[in-house]
């Protein structure tokens, strides 16, 4: 799926006529339907008909999904579009998938690990770095990640003191252990 980018995930049914609720990963949630047909992990293509937005999700219909049971069966399905259908990111904007796998190094050049994922749980973007000491999740802000060098395959991380081994009282803070 290297040329495909995830633009949303089906989070459930809406009503009894086969409408679905989608958590959109696009800058503007309604843009989800603007990029043409979407595809699932098995390569099935669907045309979305946008119905509106409600409670932080996009409401839509998928061709061939006619009832609530069929819509509920799609819960958890990720929706993908070809990268070429999406706009090129502006300077200092990145698609999450472009960051996954990049090397992460501290401002002094020492390695931290690799980017495992980038998430938005509702309070801002979070970047997960996995290294020999385990995994750590950090805010994906300019202060914490001052350099994103996709061409060079790396990020520079300036972790907060409490993440980099000391809390405000000076005690060592263990890293979060990865899988």
Backbone torsions as a table, in degrees:
resi	resn	phi	psi	omega
1	UNK	NA	28.8	-174.5
2	UNK	-62.7	-30.7	178.3
3	UNK	-91.3	-0.4	-179.2
4	UNK	-104.0	142.4	175.9
5	UNK	-121.3	138.7	179.4
6	UNK	-77.0	123.2	-179.1
7	UNK	-107.5	-7.5	179.3
8	UNK	177.9	172.7	177.0
9	UNK	-139.6	138.4	179.0
10	UNK	-75.8	125.8	-176.8
11	UNK	-107.8	-2.4	176.3
12	UNK	154.5	-176.0	179.9
13	UNK	-90.0	159.8	174.5
14	UNK	-135.1	110.5	-179.0
15	UNK	79.8	-165.6	-174.4
16	UNK	-110.4	-2.3	-174.9
17	UNK	-102.9	19.8	173.9
18	UNK	93.1	6.5	176.5
19	UNK	-69.8	152.5	-179.3
20	UNK	-123.5	158.3	173.3
21	UNK	-108.2	131.0	-176.9
22	UNK	-125.0	130.6	169.0
23	UNK	-83.5	114.4	-177.2
24	UNK	-86.2	140.5	175.5
25	UNK	-106.7	11.9	178.6
26	UNK	-87.4	158.5	-178.2
27	UNK	-56.9	-44.9	174.4
28	UNK	-111.2	117.0	-174.6
29	UNK	-50.4	-37.9	-178.3
30	UNK	-68.7	-16.3	178.2
31	UNK	-67.1	-13.2	-179.1
32	UNK	-49.0	-38.7	-177.8
33	UNK	-90.0	-2.9	-174.2
34	UNK	-82.5	-10.4	-172.3
35	UNK	-101.8	13.3	179.4
36	UNK	91.7	-164.0	-178.7
37	UNK	-60.9	149.2	174.6
38	UNK	-105.8	164.4	-176.8
39	UNK	-134.3	147.5	177.1
40	UNK	-95.9	-176.6	-177.2
41	UNK	-63.9	-22.9	179.1
42	UNK	-91.5	2.2	178.6
43	UNK	87.1	5.2	175.8
44	UNK	-71.5	135.1	-179.0
45	UNK	-101.6	139.8	-180.0
46	UNK	-131.7	144.5	170.3
47	UNK	-99.2	127.2	179.7
48	UNK	-91.2	137.4	169.0
49	UNK	-114.6	114.7	-177.0
50	UNK	-74.2	130.6	178.7
51	UNK	-104.7	-22.4	-179.1
52	UNK	146.2	-164.0	179.0
53	UNK	-131.7	148.0	177.3
54	UNK	-156.9	131.6	174.5
55	UNK	49.6	45.0	174.5
56	UNK	80.5	7.1	177.6
57	UNK	-126.4	161.7	175.3
58	UNK	-94.1	134.8	175.3
59	UNK	-100.0	131.7	-175.6
60	UNK	-151.7	166.5	171.9
61	UNK	-116.6	143.3	172.6
62	UNK	-110.9	135.2	177.0
63	UNK	-56.1	132.0	178.1
64	UNK	91.8	-6.4	178.3
65	UNK	-104.7	107.1	-169.0
66	UNK	-110.1	-12.0	-178.4
67	UNK	-143.4	170.8	-176.2
68	UNK	-60.6	-40.8	-179.1
69	UNK	-60.9	-43.3	179.2
70	UNK	-65.3	-39.1	178.9
71	UNK	-67.3	-43.9	179.1
72	UNK	-62.7	-33.1	179.9
73	UNK	-65.0	-18.1	-179.2
74	UNK	-91.3	-0.8	-179.0
75	UNK	-56.0	130.3	-179.9
76	UNK	92.8	-8.0	-179.7
77	UNK	-73.3	127.3	176.8
78	UNK	-84.2	144.4	-180.0
79	UNK	-112.3	129.7	-173.4
80	UNK	-121.1	150.7	170.2
81	UNK	-133.4	157.3	177.6
82	UNK	-67.6	136.9	-179.1
83	UNK	-53.1	-35.3	-177.2
84	UNK	-65.4	-20.2	179.2
85	UNK	-81.7	-15.1	-176.7
86	UNK	-95.0	152.9	176.7
87	UNK	-69.0	150.8	175.0
88	UNK	-68.0	137.9	179.1
89	UNK	-65.6	146.3	174.5
90	UNK	-68.9	168.9	175.0
91	UNK	-59.5	138.2	-177.1
92	UNK	68.6	18.6	169.7
93	UNK	-120.0	147.3	-175.6
94	UNK	-144.4	145.2	167.8
95	UNK	-79.8	137.8	-178.6
96	UNK	-50.2	-44.0	-175.8
97	UNK	-63.4	-23.7	177.6
98	UNK	-73.0	-19.7	-178.2
99	UNK	-90.0	-29.3	-177.5
100	UNK	-62.7	128.7	179.6
101	UNK	96.1	-12.5	178.6
102	UNK	-66.6	146.6	174.6
103	UNK	-70.7	141.8	176.3
104	UNK	-114.9	127.9	177.8
105	UNK	-131.5	151.0	177.6
106	UNK	-72.7	169.1	-179.3
107	UNK	-62.2	-22.5	177.5
108	UNK	-86.3	1.7	178.0
109	UNK	93.4	-7.2	-179.7
110	UNK	-73.6	142.2	-177.1
111	UNK	-72.7	143.1	174.8
112	UNK	-109.4	-28.5	-177.1
113	UNK	143.1	-145.8	180.0
114	UNK	-131.4	154.3	177.9
115	UNK	-73.1	120.6	178.1
116	UNK	-91.9	-34.4	-179.4
117	UNK	-170.6	164.8	174.6
118	UNK	-129.1	132.5	-172.5
119	UNK	-132.8	154.9	171.7
120	UNK	-130.9	103.4	-179.4
121	UNK	-94.0	9.8	177.8
122	UNK	109.8	-14.1	-178.9
123	UNK	-111.2	15.5	-176.9
124	UNK	116.6	162.7	-177.2
125	UNK	-69.4	139.6	178.2
126	UNK	-123.7	135.6	178.2
127	UNK	-112.3	134.1	179.7
128	UNK	-105.3	124.2	178.9
129	UNK	-112.0	126.6	176.9
130	UNK	-111.7	129.2	179.7
131	UNK	-144.0	-170.4	-177.5
132	UNK	-62.6	-24.7	179.4
133	UNK	-87.7	-0.9	-177.1
134	UNK	116.6	-156.8	-178.2
135	UNK	-113.3	148.0	175.7
136	UNK	-138.5	141.2	176.8
137	UNK	-110.0	130.7	-176.0
138	UNK	-129.0	153.1	173.9
139	UNK	-65.0	136.5	178.9
140	UNK	-91.1	77.3	179.9
141	UNK	-120.9	164.6	179.1
142	UNK	-63.7	-32.6	179.7
143	UNK	-66.3	-40.0	-177.6
144	UNK	-87.3	-33.8	179.4
145	UNK	-122.9	79.3	-175.2
146	UNK	-72.3	-21.2	-178.3
147	UNK	-130.8	126.1	171.2
148	UNK	-120.6	111.5	-177.2
149	UNK	-118.9	82.3	-177.0
150	UNK	-63.7	-43.5	-179.9
151	UNK	-60.8	-35.9	179.5
152	UNK	-86.9	-4.9	176.4
153	UNK	72.5	31.6	-176.2
154	UNK	-149.5	159.9	169.6
155	UNK	-122.7	148.4	171.1
156	UNK	-106.5	128.1	-176.5
157	UNK	-112.6	132.4	172.7
158	UNK	-116.9	78.9	-173.0
159	UNK	-65.4	146.1	173.8
160	UNK	-58.6	153.2	-176.1
161	UNK	-55.0	-39.9	-177.6
162	UNK	-67.6	-22.3	177.7
163	UNK	-88.7	-30.6	-175.5
164	UNK	-86.1	15.2	170.8
165	UNK	121.6	-12.7	179.2
166	UNK	-135.7	139.7	172.9
167	UNK	-93.1	-173.8	-177.2
168	UNK	-61.4	-28.6	179.7
169	UNK	-88.0	-0.1	177.8
170	UNK	90.6	-1.1	-179.8
171	UNK	-80.3	145.1	178.7
172	UNK	-67.6	139.3	178.6
173	UNK	-112.3	120.2	-178.8
174	UNK	-70.5	147.3	176.5
175	UNK	-70.6	159.9	174.1
176	UNK	-72.5	132.9	-178.6
177	UNK	-81.9	133.5	179.7
178	UNK	-80.2	-179.2	-177.6
179	UNK	-77.2	NA	NA
